[in-house]
């Protein structure tokens, strides 16, 4: 445990080494949230009734929660794995007395902690500037389910990111492209980071609920807002946990097959 605590501290300190990368990540998040906020604020400008099942307070709270939930779910250091594989640096790691996945989970947690701290500061500043109606959840059941859903979302994203990071085992030159396609386009679009998923037609929304993507952002926020009853929230968490185990098993199999073809030569 001590060695992983050391990894955590070192990884946390390294976040300040690449200050520009971190700042650009936070700026990108804030710009995306502001677009979401002003778009929906304009949609409710002269409207008193609900839109897609949301009132103004609910949808603007959704916008603010995006800052926090994205910091928990989508911030990660595991994206570096693809570069290590394609460059051959993975060989150095395989010789060290670390569990590969525990090591990267630890690094992810350190990255998430820093992003959460900044996300809370950003939310406070945006709230003081914009002064939007904000729904403060006080139901203890919803809060507990919300926390569990965040843990589920973290693990699902870790598995998805690892799977895309293993692409260089077979195609070293497309490491970045695979991550961009899956994470930036597919994951963010289908996770609810751009808009609530229940604006889709019912049949599309029903199909999406069977995939792992809504459990990254959309489901945690819906649970916080109290839009799910206890049964629906519990069912959603069970589906998310199912995806955690399934993706974990798939990831382990892909990792094993990848090591068999790994040549450690780099690009």
Backbone as numpy.savetxt, mean C-alpha at the origin, in Angstrom:
# Nx Ny Nz CAx CAy CAz Cx Cy Cz
16.36 -11.69 17.11 15.53 -10.48 17.11 16.39 -9.21 17.11
17.55 -9.27 17.81 18.41 -8.10 17.89 18.92 -7.67 16.51
19.24 -8.67 15.68 19.79 -8.31 14.37 18.74 -7.61 13.51
17.46 -7.99 13.68 16.42 -7.34 12.89 16.10 -5.95 13.45
16.28 -5.79 14.76 16.14 -4.45 15.35 17.24 -3.54 14.81
18.43 -4.10 14.64 19.52 -3.32 14.05 19.21 -2.95 12.61
18.65 -3.92 11.87 18.24 -3.65 10.48 17.21 -2.54 10.45
16.26 -2.58 11.39 15.22 -1.55 11.45 15.84 -0.17 11.66
16.74 -0.05 12.61 17.35 1.25 12.92 18.19 1.75 11.75
18.95 0.85 11.14 19.79 1.26 10.01 18.92 1.68 8.83
17.87 0.92 8.56 16.97 1.25 7.44 16.26 2.58 7.67
15.87 2.81 8.92 15.20 4.09 9.24 16.15 5.25 8.98
17.42 5.08 9.39 18.41 6.14 9.17 18.68 6.33 7.68
18.68 5.24 6.91 18.94 5.33 5.47 17.86 6.12 4.73
16.66 6.16 5.29 15.59 6.93 4.65 15.99 8.40 4.51
16.82 8.89 5.42 17.26 10.29 5.38 18.45 10.48 4.46
19.05 9.37 4.02 20.18 9.46 3.09 19.70 9.89 1.71
18.58 9.31 1.30 18.01 9.63 -0.01 16.84 10.60 0.17
17.17 11.79 0.64 16.14 12.77 1.00 15.27 13.15 -0.19
15.88 13.34 -1.34 15.12 13.77 -2.52 14.10 12.72 -2.93
14.50 11.45 -2.90 13.57 10.37 -3.24 12.37 10.37 -2.30
12.66 10.53 -1.01 11.58 10.52 -0.02 10.66 11.71 -0.21
11.26 12.90 -0.42 10.46 14.11 -0.61 9.58 14.00 -1.86
10.13 13.48 -2.95 9.36 13.34 -4.18 8.21 12.35 -4.01
8.44 11.29 -3.24 7.37 10.33 -2.95 6.25 10.99 -2.18
6.61 11.80 -1.18 5.58 12.49 -0.39 4.87 13.54 -1.23
5.60 14.28 -2.05 4.98 15.30 -2.91 4.01 14.65 -3.88
4.43 13.53 -4.47 3.55 12.80 -5.40 2.25 12.40 -4.70
2.37 11.89 -3.49 1.18 11.48 -2.74 0.26 12.65 -2.46
0.86 13.77 -2.02 0.04 14.94 -1.68 -0.65 15.50 -2.91
0.06 15.57 -4.03 -0.56 16.07 -5.25 -1.73 15.20 -5.69
-1.55 13.90 -5.57 -2.62 12.97 -5.94 -3.83 13.16 -5.03
-3.59 13.34 -3.74 -4.68 13.53 -2.79 -5.40 14.84 -3.06
-4.65 15.90 -3.37 -5.26 17.20 -3.63 -6.16 17.15 -4.88
-5.69 16.44 -5.90 -6.52 16.28 -7.10 -7.83 15.57 -6.73
-7.70 14.48 -5.97 -8.88 13.73 -5.52 -9.80 14.65 -4.71
-9.23 15.41 -3.79 -10.01 16.27 -2.89 -10.78 17.33 -3.66
-10.08 18.08 -4.52 -10.74 19.18 -5.21 -11.74 18.70 -6.26
-11.47 17.54 -6.84 -12.41 16.97 -7.80 -13.75 16.64 -7.13
-13.69 15.94 -6.00 -14.92 15.56 -5.31 -15.55 16.74 -4.57
-14.74 17.67 -4.12 -15.30 18.87 -3.48 -16.12 19.67 -4.49
-15.61 19.74 -5.74 -16.35 20.43 -6.80 -17.64 19.67 -7.15
-17.57 18.34 -7.12 -18.75 17.53 -7.45 -19.88 17.75 -6.44
-19.53 18.08 -5.20 -20.53 18.30 -4.15 -20.82 19.78 -3.92
-20.29 20.64 -4.78 -20.39 22.08 -4.58 -21.83 22.54 -4.41
-22.70 22.13 -5.31 -24.11 22.56 -5.26 -25.03 21.37 -5.10
-24.58 20.40 -4.35 -25.34 19.16 -4.21 -25.51 18.84 -2.72
-26.74 18.57 -2.32 -27.02 18.22 -0.93 -27.20 16.71 -0.75
-27.64 16.03 -1.83 -27.87 14.60 -1.71 -26.57 13.82 -1.89
-26.65 12.52 -1.60 -25.49 11.66 -1.73 -25.14 11.42 -3.20
-23.87 11.11 -3.44 -23.39 10.80 -4.78 -22.60 9.50 -4.69
-23.05 8.48 -5.42 -22.44 7.15 -5.36 -22.43 6.59 -3.94
-23.41 7.00 -3.14 -23.50 6.49 -1.77 -22.67 7.26 -0.76
-22.04 8.36 -1.17 -21.21 9.18 -0.28 -21.83 10.56 -0.11
-21.77 11.07 1.12 -22.08 12.48 1.31 -20.75 13.25 1.27
-20.82 14.55 1.36 -19.60 15.37 1.22 -18.60 15.05 2.32
-19.07 14.88 3.54 -18.17 14.56 4.65 -17.47 13.24 4.42
-18.23 12.24 3.93 -17.65 10.91 3.72 -16.58 10.90 2.64
-16.85 11.55 1.51 -15.92 11.49 0.39 -14.66 12.32 0.68
-14.81 13.43 1.40 -13.63 14.23 1.72 -12.80 13.58 2.82
-13.45 12.85 3.71 -12.72 12.05 4.68 -11.95 10.96 3.97
-12.55 10.37 2.94 -11.89 9.36 2.11 -10.60 9.96 1.54
-10.68 11.20 1.05 -9.50 11.85 0.46 -8.39 12.00 1.49
-8.75 12.42 2.70 -7.73 12.62 3.73 -7.15 11.30 4.21
-7.99 10.28 4.30 -7.49 8.98 4.73 -6.55 8.36 3.71
-6.68 8.76 2.46 -5.76 8.25 1.44 -4.31 8.56 1.81
-4.08 9.74 2.39 -2.72 10.12 2.78 -2.17 9.11 3.78
-2.99 8.77 4.77 -2.54 7.86 5.83 -2.46 6.42 5.36
-3.50 5.94 4.70 -3.54 4.53 4.29 -2.47 4.23 3.26
-2.23 5.15 2.34 -1.15 4.94 1.37 0.20 4.84 2.08
0.39 5.64 3.14 1.65 5.59 3.89 1.84 4.22 4.54
0.73 3.62 5.00 0.80 2.32 5.64 0.94 1.21 4.61
0.14 1.27 3.55 0.06 0.15 2.61 1.14 0.18 1.52
1.30 1.31 0.87 2.08 1.34 -0.36 3.52 1.82 -0.21
3.91 2.30 0.97 5.31 2.67 1.16 6.11 1.40 1.42
7.26 1.29 0.77 8.02 0.03 0.88 9.45 0.20 0.41
10.34 -0.58 1.03 11.72 -0.64 0.56 11.96 -1.90 -0.28
10.97 -2.80 -0.31 11.14 -4.07 -1.03 11.28 -3.88 -2.53
10.96 -2.70 -3.01 11.14 -2.43 -4.44 12.60 -2.55 -4.85
13.52 -2.44 -3.88 14.95 -2.54 -4.18 15.39 -3.96 -4.52
14.55 -4.95 -4.20 14.92 -6.35 -4.44 15.17 -6.60 -5.93
14.32 -6.03 -6.79 14.47 -6.23 -8.23 15.85 -5.78 -8.70
16.30 -4.63 -8.21 17.61 -4.12 -8.60 18.73 -5.02 -8.12
18.58 -5.57 -6.91 19.61 -6.46 -6.39 19.73 -7.73 -7.21
18.59 -8.24 -7.66 18.61 -9.47 -8.46 19.23 -9.21 -9.83
18.80 -8.13 -10.48 19.28 -7.84 -11.83 20.76 -7.46 -11.85
21.26 -6.89 -10.76 22.67 -6.49 -10.71 23.59 -7.58 -10.16
23.00 -8.63 -9.60 23.80 -9.70 -9.02 24.15 -9.49 -7.57
23.69 -8.37 -6.97 24.00 -8.08 -5.57 23.31 -9.03 -4.61
22.30 -9.74 -5.09 21.59 -10.69 -4.23 22.54 -11.74 -3.67
23.58 -12.07 -4.41 24.55 -13.10 -3.97 25.15 -12.73 -2.62
25.48 -11.45 -2.43 26.06 -11.01 -1.17 25.09 -11.23 -0.02
23.82 -10.99 -0.28 22.83 -11.14 0.78 22.62 -12.60 1.14
22.62 -13.47 0.15 22.34 -14.88 0.40 23.40 -15.52 1.30
24.56 -14.90 1.40 25.64 -15.43 2.24 25.54 -14.96 3.68
24.62 -14.05 3.96 24.50 -13.47 5.30 23.47 -14.25 6.14
23.60 -14.22 7.46 22.70 -14.98 8.35 21.36 -14.28 8.59
20.67 -13.94 7.53 19.37 -13.29 7.63 18.33 -14.10 6.87
17.12 -14.11 7.40 16.01 -14.61 6.62 15.63 -13.53 5.62
15.63 -13.87 4.34 15.41 -12.88 3.28 14.13 -12.10 3.49
13.04 -12.78 3.77 11.74 -12.11 3.87 11.58 -11.32 5.17
12.13 -11.85 6.28 12.08 -11.09 7.53 12.89 -9.81 7.40
14.02 -9.92 6.69 14.87 -8.75 6.48 14.12 -7.65 5.75
13.44 -8.01 4.64 12.76 -6.99 3.86 11.46 -6.52 4.52
10.81 -7.39 5.27 9.65 -6.94 6.05 10.07 -5.91 7.09
11.23 -6.15 7.71 11.74 -5.20 8.70 12.05 -3.86 8.05
12.67 -3.89 6.89 12.98 -2.65 6.17 11.69 -1.94 5.76
10.70 -2.71 5.36 9.41 -2.11 4.99 8.77 -1.40 6.18
8.80 -2.04 7.34 8.19 -1.44 8.53 8.88 -0.13 8.89
10.20 -0.08 8.76 10.92 1.16 9.07 10.52 2.27 8.10
10.36 1.91 6.83 9.94 2.89 5.83 8.53 3.37 6.10
7.65 2.44 6.47 6.26 2.79 6.74 6.15 3.71 7.95
6.96 3.44 8.97 6.91 4.28 10.18 7.22 5.73 9.84
8.28 5.94 9.07 8.65 7.30 8.70 7.56 7.95 7.85
7.00 7.19 6.90 5.95 7.72 6.05 4.68 8.04 6.84
4.37 7.22 7.85 3.20 7.47 8.69 3.36 8.77 9.47
4.56 8.98 10.00 4.82 10.22 10.75 4.59 11.43 9.86
5.15 11.41 8.66 4.98 12.54 7.75 3.53 12.64 7.27
2.87 11.51 7.08 1.47 11.53 6.63 0.59 12.22 7.67
0.81 11.93 8.94 0.01 12.56 10.00 0.24 14.07 10.04
1.48 14.48 9.84 1.79 15.92 9.80 1.11 16.57 8.60
1.17 15.89 7.46 0.55 16.43 6.24 -0.96 16.53 6.38
-1.57 15.53 7.00 -3.02 15.56 7.22 -3.40 16.73 8.10
-2.62 16.95 9.14 -2.91 18.08 10.05 -2.81 19.41 9.32
-1.75 19.57 8.53 -1.57 20.83 7.79 -2.69 21.03 6.78
-3.01 19.98 6.02 -4.08 20.08 5.02 -5.42 20.37 5.67
-5.64 19.77 6.83 -6.92 20.01 7.53 -7.02 21.46 7.99
-5.93 22.00 8.51 -5.94 23.39 8.99 -6.09 24.37 7.82
-5.56 24.01 6.66 -5.64 24.89 5.50 -7.00 24.79 4.81
-7.46 23.57 4.57 -8.68 23.35 3.80 -9.95 23.36 4.65
-9.80 23.00 5.93 -10.94 22.96 6.87 -12.14 22.19 6.29
-11.94 20.95 5.87 -13.03 20.18 5.29 -13.89 19.53 6.38
-15.11 19.12 6.06 -15.86 18.29 7.01 -15.16 16.95 7.10
-14.95 16.47 8.32 -14.17 15.24 8.50 -14.89 14.33 9.47
-15.02 13.07 9.08 -15.70 12.08 9.92 -14.68 11.44 10.86
-14.85 11.67 12.15 -13.98 11.05 13.16 -14.65 9.79 13.68
-14.06 8.65 13.36 -14.67 7.36 13.75 -14.47 7.12 15.24
-15.55 6.82 15.95 -15.47 6.57 17.40 -15.95 5.17 17.77
-16.50 4.44 16.80 -16.97 3.08 17.08 -15.76 2.16 17.27
-15.59 1.56 18.47 -14.40 0.74 18.74 -14.29 -0.48 17.80
-15.41 -1.06 17.40 -15.38 -2.21 16.50 -14.81 -1.81 15.14
-15.28 -0.67 14.61 -14.77 -0.18 13.33 -13.29 0.16 13.41
-12.88 0.72 14.54 -11.47 1.09 14.71 -10.59 -0.17 14.75
-11.04 -1.20 15.47 -10.28 -2.46 15.55 -10.19 -3.10 14.17
-11.33 -3.16 13.47 -11.34 -3.73 12.12 -10.46 -2.92 11.17
-10.45 -1.61 11.36 -9.63 -0.73 10.53 -8.14 -1.05 10.72
-7.73 -1.21 11.96 -6.32 -1.53 12.25 -5.94 -2.88 11.65
-6.83 -3.88 11.82 -6.55 -5.20 11.25 -6.45 -5.12 9.73
-7.36 -4.34 9.12 -7.35 -4.21 7.66 -6.06 -3.57 7.16
-5.48 -2.67 7.94 -4.21 -2.05 7.57 -3.07 -3.07 7.59
-3.08 -3.94 8.59 -2.07 -4.99 8.66 -2.20 -5.95 7.47
-3.44 -6.28 7.13 -3.69 -7.14 5.98 -3.18 -6.48 4.70
-3.47 -5.19 4.56 -3.07 -4.47 3.34 -1.55 -4.42 3.23
-0.86 -4.24 4.34 0.61 -4.21 4.33 1.18 -5.52 3.81
0.62 -6.62 4.29 1.16 -7.93 3.91 0.82 -8.28 2.47
-0.38 -7.91 2.03 -0.74 -8.16 0.63 0.19 -7.41 -0.30
0.44 -6.14 0.00 1.31 -5.34 -0.87 2.74 -5.86 -0.86
3.20 -6.31 0.30 4.55 -6.88 0.39 4.67 -8.07 -0.56
3.67 -8.94 -0.56 3.69 -10.12 -1.43 3.64 -9.73 -2.91
2.77 -8.78 -3.24 2.64 -8.35 -4.64 3.95 -7.73 -5.12
4.54 -6.88 -4.28 5.77 -6.20 -4.67 6.92 -7.20 -4.81
6.96 -8.18 -3.93 7.99 -9.21 -4.03 7.84 -9.99 -5.33
6.63 -10.36 -5.67 6.40 -11.12 -6.90 6.87 -10.35 -8.13
6.60 -9.05 -8.17 7.06 -8.25 -9.31 8.59 -8.08 -9.26
9.15 -8.09 -8.05 10.60 -7.94 -7.91 11.35 -9.18 -8.35
10.67 -10.32 -8.43 11.33 -11.56 -8.84 11.40 -11.71 -10.36
10.77 -10.80 -11.10 10.81 -10.87 -12.56 12.24 -10.90 -13.10
13.20 -10.13 -12.52 14.57 -10.13 -13.03 15.28 -11.49 -12.96
14.76 -12.44 -12.20 15.35 -13.78 -12.24 15.36 -14.31 -13.67
14.30 -13.95 -14.42 14.16 -14.44 -15.78 14.38 -13.35 -16.83
14.12 -12.10 -16.45 14.28 -11.00 -17.41 14.89 -9.79 -16.69
16.22 -9.77 -16.50 16.88 -8.72 -15.71 16.63 -7.31 -16.21
16.41 -7.15 -17.50 16.31 -5.80 -18.07 14.94 -5.15 -17.89
13.95 -5.92 -17.44 12.60 -5.35 -17.34 12.16 -5.18 -15.89
13.12 -5.14 -14.97 12.80 -5.05 -13.54 11.94 -3.83 -13.22
12.41 -2.66 -13.62 11.68 -1.43 -13.30 10.35 -1.38 -14.03
10.33 -1.82 -15.28 9.10 -1.78 -16.06 8.02 -2.65 -15.46
8.37 -3.83 -14.95 7.39 -4.72 -14.34 6.79 -4.09 -13.09
7.63 -3.47 -12.28 7.13 -2.83 -11.07 6.23 -1.64 -11.40
6.64 -0.85 -12.39 5.83 0.31 -12.76 4.45 -0.14 -13.26
4.43 -1.15 -14.11 3.17 -1.63 -14.67 2.24 -2.15 -13.59
2.77 -2.98 -12.69 1.93 -3.61 -11.68 1.58 -2.66 -10.55
2.59 -1.99 -9.99 2.36 -1.17 -8.79 1.71 0.17 -9.12
2.30 0.91 -10.04 1.83 2.27 -10.31 0.52 2.27 -11.10
0.37 1.35 -12.03 -0.82 1.36 -12.88 -1.90 0.43 -12.33
-1.61 -0.86 -12.24 -2.64 -1.83 -11.85 -3.04 -1.68 -10.38
-2.06 -1.76 -9.47 -2.35 -1.75 -8.05 -3.04 -0.46 -7.62
-2.47 0.68 -7.97 -3.06 1.94 -7.51 -4.43 2.18 -8.13
-4.60 1.83 -9.38 -5.89 2.06 -10.04 -6.98 1.18 -9.44
-6.65 -0.09 -9.16 -7.66 -1.04 -8.69 -7.77 -1.12 -7.17
-6.93 -0.38 -6.46 -6.96 -0.42 -5.00 -7.85 0.66 -4.40
-8.28 1.62 -5.22 -9.09 2.72 -4.71 -8.28 3.96 -4.40
-7.04 4.01 -4.87 -6.18 5.17 -4.61 -6.58 6.38 -5.46
-7.22 6.13 -6.59 -7.62 7.23 -7.48 -9.08 7.63 -7.27
-9.92 6.68 -6.92 -11.34 6.94 -6.68 -11.93 5.73 -5.96
-13.04 5.91 -5.24 -13.67 4.76 -4.56 -14.12 3.73 -5.59
-13.88 2.48 -5.31 -14.16 1.42 -6.28 -15.65 1.18 -6.49
-16.48 1.60 -5.54 -17.91 1.36 -5.70 -18.58 2.35 -6.65
-17.79 3.18 -7.33 -18.35 4.00 -8.40 -18.44 3.18 -9.69
-17.74 2.04 -9.71 -17.84 1.15 -10.86 -19.24 0.53 -10.92
-19.65 0.04 -12.10 -20.89 -0.74 -12.17 -20.85 -1.90 -11.19
-22.00 -2.31 -10.72 -22.08 -3.32 -9.66 -21.35 -4.61 -10.02
-21.48 -5.07 -11.26 -20.84 -6.33 -11.64 -19.32 -6.20 -11.63
-18.80 -5.05 -12.05 -17.35 -4.83 -12.02 -16.86 -4.76 -10.58
-17.61 -4.06 -9.75 -17.26 -3.93 -8.33 -17.26 -5.30 -7.65
-18.22 -6.13 -7.98 -18.30 -7.48 -7.39 -17.10 -8.33 -7.79
-16.68 -8.21 -9.03 -15.51 -8.96 -9.50 -14.24 -8.47 -8.81
-14.11 -7.15 -8.67 -12.93 -6.58 -8.01 -12.81 -7.05 -6.57
-13.93 -7.26 -5.90 -13.90 -7.70 -4.51 -13.27 -9.08 -4.35
-13.20 -9.83 -5.43 -12.60 -11.16 -5.38 -11.10 -11.13 -5.64
-10.58 -9.95 -5.98 -9.15 -9.78 -6.22 -8.49 -9.20 -4.97
-7.17 -9.22 -4.87 -6.51 -8.68 -3.66 -6.44 -7.15 -3.60
-6.69 -6.48 -4.72 -6.41 -5.05 -4.80 -7.28 -4.15 -3.90
-8.60 -4.38 -3.80 -9.41 -3.48 -2.94 -9.00 -3.50 -1.48
-8.32 -4.57 -1.04 -7.97 -4.72 0.36 -6.71 -3.95 0.73
-6.15 -3.26 -0.26 -4.99 -2.42 0.00 -5.38 -1.04 0.52
-6.37 -0.42 -0.09 -6.76 0.94 0.29 -8.27 1.09 0.48
-9.04 0.64 -0.50 -10.48 0.87 -0.49 -11.16 0.27 0.74
-10.92 -1.00 1.01 -11.59 -1.67 2.13 -11.23 -1.04 3.49
-9.94 -0.78 3.79 -9.64 -0.12 5.06 -10.36 1.21 5.24
-10.45 2.01 4.19 -11.11 3.31 4.30 -12.62 3.13 4.49
-13.22 2.19 3.76 -14.65 1.94 3.91 -14.97 1.45 5.32
-14.09 0.64 5.89 -14.30 0.18 7.26 -14.23 1.35 8.23
-13.24 2.23 8.02 -13.13 3.41 8.89 -14.37 4.29 8.80
-14.86 4.49 7.59 -16.03 5.36 7.40 -17.30 4.76 7.99
-17.28 3.46 8.28 -18.46 2.81 8.83 -19.47 2.43 7.77
-19.02 2.38 6.51 -19.92 2.03 5.42 -20.23 0.53 5.36
-19.40 -0.27 6.04 -19.63 -1.71 6.12 -20.23 -2.06 7.47
-21.25 -2.92 7.48 -21.72 -3.45 8.76 -20.70 -4.47 9.26
-20.90 -4.97 10.46 -19.92 -5.87 11.08 -19.71 -7.12 10.23
-20.79 -7.69 9.71 -20.69 -8.91 8.92 -19.90 -8.67 7.63
-20.20 -7.57 6.94 -19.51 -7.25 5.69 -18.03 -6.95 5.95
-17.76 -6.22 7.03 -16.37 -5.91 7.37 -15.58 -7.18 7.69
-16.20 -8.08 8.47 -15.54 -9.33 8.83 -15.29 -10.19 7.59
-16.28 -10.23 6.70 -16.13 -10.99 5.45 -14.99 -10.43 4.61
-14.91 -9.11 4.55 -13.85 -8.46 3.77 -12.48 -8.78 4.35
-12.38 -8.78 5.67 -11.10 -9.09 6.31 -10.70 -10.54 6.05
-11.67 -11.45 6.07 -11.37 -12.86 5.82 -10.87 -13.06 4.39
-11.49 -12.35 3.43 -11.02 -12.45 2.04 -9.61 -11.89 1.92
-9.36 -10.77 2.60 -8.02 -10.18 2.58 -6.98 -11.11 3.18
-7.33 -11.76 4.31 -6.41 -12.70 4.95 -6.16 -13.91 4.04
-7.21 -14.36 3.35 -7.06 -15.45 2.39 -6.03 -15.08 1.33
-6.11 -13.85 0.82 -5.15 -13.41 -0.20 -3.74 -13.31 0.37
-3.62 -12.95 1.65 -2.29 -12.92 2.28 -1.63 -14.28 2.20
-2.36 -15.32 2.60 -1.80 -16.67 2.61 -1.56 -17.18 1.19
-2.50 -16.93 0.29 -2.35 -17.41 -1.08 -1.15 -16.76 -1.77
-1.05 -15.43 -1.67 0.06 -14.72 -2.30 1.40 -15.11 -1.67
1.39 -15.38 -0.36 2.61 -15.80 0.32 3.10 -17.13 -0.24
2.19 -18.08 -0.41 2.57 -19.38 -0.95 3.07 -19.25 -2.39
2.38 -18.44 -3.18 2.82 -18.23 -4.57 4.20 -17.59 -4.60
4.40 -16.61 -3.72 5.68 -15.91 -3.67 6.81 -16.86 -3.31
6.59 -17.74 -2.33 7.62 -18.69 -1.94 7.99 -19.64 -3.08
6.98 -20.08 -3.83 7.24 -20.98 -4.95 8.03 -20.26 -6.06
7.63 -19.01 -6.35 8.34 -18.25 -7.37 9.78 -17.97 -6.92
9.96 -17.67 -5.64 11.29 -17.43 -5.09 12.18 -18.67 -5.25
11.62 -19.84 -4.94 12.38 -21.07 -5.07 12.77 -21.35 -6.51
11.84 -21.15 -7.43 12.14 -21.37 -8.85 13.15 -20.33 -9.35
13.03 -19.09 -8.83 13.95 -18.04 -9.25 15.38 -18.33 -8.84
15.56 -18.84 -7.62 16.91 -19.15 -7.14 17.56 -20.23 -7.99
16.76 -21.13 -8.55 17.31 -22.21 -9.36 17.89 -21.70 -10.68
17.35 -20.56 -11.17 17.85 -20.02 -12.45 18.75 -18.81 -12.24
18.92 -18.38 -10.99 19.73 -17.19 -10.69 21.20 -17.47 -11.00
21.82 -16.60 -11.76 23.21 -16.79 -12.18 24.17 -15.83 -11.48
23.65 -14.84 -10.77 24.43 -13.87 -10.00 25.44 -13.09 -10.83
25.21 -13.06 -12.14 26.16 -12.36 -13.01 25.84 -10.88 -13.13
24.60 -10.54 -12.91 24.21 -9.13 -13.07 24.02 -8.77 -14.52
23.72 -7.51 -14.75 23.46 -7.05 -16.12 24.76 -6.85 -16.89
